[in-house]
Structure formats: C-alpha cells, structure tokens
Amino acid sequence: APLVAAARGVSGKRLPARVLAVQPMGMVNSASPSSVAITSVQFSPQPQSALIAVVAPDCKVKLFETSTQEHRLVQAFHFAGMQCYRAQFSPSGRKLYAAGVKNILQVIDVPTAAVRTVRNFGGQIAKEKTIANFRVLPSGLGLLFCCGGGKLMMISSATFAPTAELQMNDAAADACFDPVCPHIMYSCGGSRVYTWDLRSCTPLSVMEDHGALNCTAVAVSKQYLAVGSDSGFVNIYPRPDSGVAQPYPQPLASISNLTTAVEQLCFNHDGQVLAMSSSQLVSHLRLAQIPSFAVFKNFPLNLITRKVQAISFSSDSKYLAAGTDRGKVEIFRLKHYS
C-alpha cells in the first residue's frame, strides 16, 4: 500500500497502471536539429512557459517553444570553442545556465537573450576539466556542482563565488533536492546515498543502496526516493523522514527493466510517473507508474528507435521530451495530464 495517497492528474483520477495514454507530438527541434547527440533537455519550470532548452556538444544551446500545433525555434546561442553538455533553468525560468567541457559557465537571461560568461572559479571547481554535472538550487540563490574526489561544491548565483564544499567518501555521480524540504539534498556515489542539510552543510545520514556497487542516479518525490545503479536496477524506498535515512534499508520495489547503467532518473511533478533511461542501448527508456511500481508495457515500443541521452517532464507533466543520439528531441503528450 502507498505511504501517502497518490496524487491525481488534471482529470481528478489516479494515473492507471500498465497502459499509458500517450500521443507522439513529433520532433521538438525539427526546425533546427543537431548533427550530434543531444546531451541535455529541460522544460522551463514555469507552468505558463512552453520553452524547452536543448543542448548538444556542437557549441550550441537552443530554446524551442512547444505546443500541440507546432514547435518553433525561439533562440539559438553559439559559444565558439565551448562544447556545452548541460543547461539548467533557474526556478523562475528567467535564467538559463549552461556548462560543458571547459571551466566556463554561460548565464543566459531568457527574456532579453543577454549572455554573461563566467570564468575563474575558486575552490575545487577551478581544478575541474568539466563542470557539466551541476544543479540549480531550489531557492535559485546558488548552483551545486558534482566535482572530482567526491566533492560537492556550491557557488552563489549572484557573485559566482564558492559558498560551501561538501565531501563524500565516494565519487559524486548525481544529486537532487527534496521537494518537501528544499534545504535537503541527496547525492549518490559508490554504493551509497548521502543526505545533506544545505542550511548547515552537514550530512544527515548515509544509506547503502541494496545490492548496488555503483549508484549512478538519484531522484526524489514527495513520497519516494529512487536510486539507479550501473547494473540497470532502480530501487525505490520511502522518502526519508526529515532527510534521515536508515543505514541499510530494504527497497519497497526493485525495477529491473533496464539492463545497462541508469543515467537519467526523474519523477514527474506529482510523483505518479518515474522515468528512467540508459544511453547504452536503443530505446532504453522506461516509465513506471507510482505507487504500483509497474512499468508501462506500451511505452516506448516503436515510438523511440534511437538511444536516449536525456529526458525531461514539463512542469505540469503534459509533455515528456527525450533527446537521442541522432540529434533529435522527440516529444510525447501524456493524455492523463492534458
């Protein structure tokens, strides 16, 4: 039985398990496809915005507007000599941060399209060959970088100066923020998941991911914590109360529909869908219904015939985007939320 009553979509009904009502909406970047693999896609966090940021290592970051009628290119930013691998919106949707293989951060003001280039970071970030593994804090006041040596570095989004350094005993693979208590962060690496209080920058707990040798992805909803590993397994646990996890918990469920390393893991806005993907095999994208933990049998089937490199839900879950190794971003409408 679920720990908390399941959230409901716009229809007022729980999302049915097993079969997903989904409609392919074409290629969102058809007006300007990439010649190389897509490495990052993210919808704007603002419900009234239809923007999606698309990144590929061709020195370009592109903004597209999506709708049920058409998709159009809004803006393309070219950063000469800088291969970008990731872009993240600020919580307000007004800023877009992009980073890649160089120790450079591009800050895009979305309304005006003005760009600020940030260099010469202090602390561990200055030693990194790439700073693409980053997240924007839920407050919007800073950015978090997963760095080498198990370090998690935070910088101010106003001054871009280092504000804190957290130390793991494992390589930092992924991180996410608690939707109920945004000052709580989860990071994973090795066989463990770390929980942090960002107010004091102290660890709250360390838990072993059951059966895992190398955790590769972590995601959290209001009810559950999901951890993916290099074996392809995704373990799902109750969301830790106040961020304090048991050291050796047993998962509520283990999803084994992927057979290679889990690289992308995310819940939709109401926690009824968990998306997981691996870029090592064709069509290795799966969606699970929560809280049944059952994988939808009718997705993706033949809807995606390439390797999935990046995934993102829109803020209202009306859309799911999947970037592929052939430079295309496929978009799907989830009818339950439309």
N, C-alpha and C positions, 0 to 999 in steps of 0.2 A: 504494500500500500504506500502511496506517496506520503512524504513527510508533511507536505502542505498542499492544500487544494490546488489543482492545476489551473494555470491562468487560461484565459479564454481569448479567442480572436475577436475580430470586429463582428462576427456573426453571433457572438454570445455563446457559442458552443465550443466544447473542447475539441482540439485537433484530433481527428480519427487516426488510429494506428494502422500500420501495414500498407495502406494505399494513400498516396499523396496526390491531391488535386493540383496539378502543375501545368502551366502553359509556357512553352518556349516563346521568347519575345525577340529572338534574333541576336545579332551581334551588336553590342552597345557601341563598339568602336569601329563600326563599318565605315564611317566617314574618314577615319584615319587609323587603319590597323598598323600594328608594329611588325617589323621584319624579324624580330627576335622574341624569345619567350617573355610572357607577362610575369612579373615578379611580385606585384602588389596591386590590389584593388581595394578601394574603400568608399562606401557611400558617405555622404555628408551626414553628421549626426543630427542635423536639424530636420524635423518631420516635414516642414514646408519646403525643403530643398530637394530637388531631384538630381543633384550633382553627384557624380562618381569620379574619383581620382584613379587614373590608370598609369602604372609605371612599368617600364621595361628598360633594360640596360643599353638603350640606344641614345642616352644622354637627354631623354625627353620625359617630361611629366605632362599628362594631358587631363583636362577636365571635360567630361561629357555630361549632357543633360539627357535623362531618360524619361520616357513616358509610354503609355500604351499605344500611342500613334507612331512615334518616331524617336530616334536617338540622334542627337546632334553634337558636334564638337563645339565646345564653348571657348576653350583656350588651350594652347599648346606652349609649353615652356621648354626652351632648348638650353641646356647647360653644357657648353662646349668643354670637352675633355673630362667630363664627370659622368660616370655611369651611375645612375640612380637605381636603387633596388627597393626602396620603400618610401611611401608617403603616408602621413597621418594627419587628419584634421584635428584642430583644436575642438573642445567641446561646443564652442559657439558656432563652429563651422566657418568662422571668418579667417582663420589662418590655416595654412597647409604647410607642413614640414616635410622636407624630402632629403634623404641621405643615401649614400652609396659607398663605393669602394674607397673613396678619398675621405680624409678627415675634414669634411666640409658639410655644413648644414645649410640648405636653402630654405628660406622662410618666405612663403608666398602670401600676400594679402589678397584673399579671394575676391572681395568686392572691387578692388582697384587694379588687380593683377600686378601690383608692385612687388618686386623681389628684393630681399636682403640676403646677402651671402655672409655666413658666419664662419670664421676660421679661428685658429689659435686657441683651442680649448685648453683648459688647465686640467690637472689630475690625470687619471688613467685614460680618459678619452683621448688626450693628446698622443698617447702611445699606440692607439688602435689603427690598424690598416683599413678597417671599415667600421662605420658606425651605423650601419643599416638596421641593426636589431634594436629598435627603440620603440617606446610608447609615450604618448602624451598623458600626463597625469589627469585624472578626472576633474580636478579643480582648474585645469588649464594654466596653472602657475609654474609648471615645470615639465621637463622631459626626463624619462628614465632610459638609460642605455644598458643593455646586457653586454658587458665587456669581457676581455680575456681574464684568466686567472680566477674566475668565479666572482668577479666584482660587478656590482650593480651601481651605476653612477647616476646621480640626479643633478640636473642643472636648472637654473632659473630660466623661464621663458621671456623674462624681461631683460636680464643682463647677460644671459647665457654663461654665467659663471657657475662653477661647481657649488652645490649646496649640501651634498651628502654622499657618502660612499658606504655601501653595504657589502659584506663579504660572505660568500657562500663557500662551503668546503667542496663544492663540485663546480664543473663548468656551467655557466649560466646559459641555458638553452632558450627559455621562454619566460614570460611574465604576464600577469593580468591583474586587474583590480576588482575588488569586491563591489557588486552593485548596491548592496545594502549599506555597507560601511566603506566608503571610498578611500578612507585612510588606510585600509588593509590591502596588502598586496601579496600575491602568491607568485613564487618563482620556482622553476624546476631545473634539475640537472642531476646527472648520475642516476641513482635510483630513488631520489628524494624530492619532496615538495616542501619548500620553505614558506612560512607565513611571517609577514613583517608588519609592524605598525609604523607607518610613514611619519607619524607625528613625532615620535621619539627616535625613529630609525633603528629600532631594535627588533630582533627576532622574537616572535611569539611562540612558534613551535616548528618542529621538523618531523615530517612523517615519511615513512617508507611506502613507495608505491608498490602494491602487492605484485610480486612476480616480475618486476621490471629490473633491467640492468641499466638502461639509459632512457630517462624520461626526455621527451622531445617537444612536448606541447602541453599547455595547461589552459583551462578555461573554467569560469565560474558563473553560475546563475544565482538567483535568489534562493534556490533550494539545493543545488548540487554543485560538486566540484568534479571536473573531468580531467583525467591525465592520460596523455598518449605517450607511447614509447616506440623505440626503434623496431620492436617486434611486430608492430601494427595493431597491438591491443590498445583499447581505450577503456580504462577503469573509471567507474563512476561511484563517488562517495557522497554522503550527506555533506552539505556545506558546513564547514566547521563553525561552531558557535563562538562568536566574538573572535574568530580567527585562530582559535586554539584547537589544533587537530590532535587526535590520538597518534602515538608514535607508530603503531603497527595496525592500522585499521583494515578490516575486510571490506572489499568493494560491494556495493549493492548490486552491481552488474558489471560484466566484462563484455565489451563488444569486440568481436574478432573478425569483422568483415573486411578489414584491410590486412594485407599480408606483407606490406613493407612499411618503413618508418612513417609515423604520423607526423606531418609537418604543419598542417593547418587544423585548428580546433576552435570552434566558436559556437556559442549559444545564440539563438535569435532573441529578440527584445523581451519576450515574455517567458522564455525558457522552455517552450514546448518543442523546440527543434534543436538538436545538436548536429552540427555539420563537422565532418572530419574528412581529411584528404591526404593523399601522398602523391608526390610528383614522379615516382619511380615507375609506375605502370599506367597504361592507358585507362581512362575512365575511373580512376581510383578516387572517387568522391562518393561518400555515403551520408545520408541523413537519417537520424534516429528520432523517433517520437518519444517525448518525455511526458509522463513518468513510466511508460511501459518498457522503455529502453529497446524497443523493437525497431529494426532498420526497415525503412520503406522499401518494399520489394519492387516498386515500379520506377525507381529513380536511381541512377540516371538512365539505365538501359542503353538505348542507342542515341540518347539526346546529347551526349558528350563523347566524342570519339578521339579525343586527344588527351594528353597528360595535363592534369590540373595543377597549376602552380600557385594559385591564390584564390581565396573565396571571401565573400562579404555579404551580409544581410543588410538590406536597407533598414532605417531606424524603426519603421513600422512593420517590417517583415513582409511587405507586399512583394519585394523582389529579392532574388538571390543571384549574385554575379559570380562567375567562375572564369578566371583567366587561365589560358592554356599555353603550352609550349610553342604553339604556332602563331603567337602574337594576337590571338583573338580573345575577346571577353564575351562569353555567352551569358545571356540574362534570362531568368525564368520568373514568371509571376506565380506566386503562391496564392491560389484562389481563396483559401480559408481566410486570408487577411485582406482580401480585396473587396 
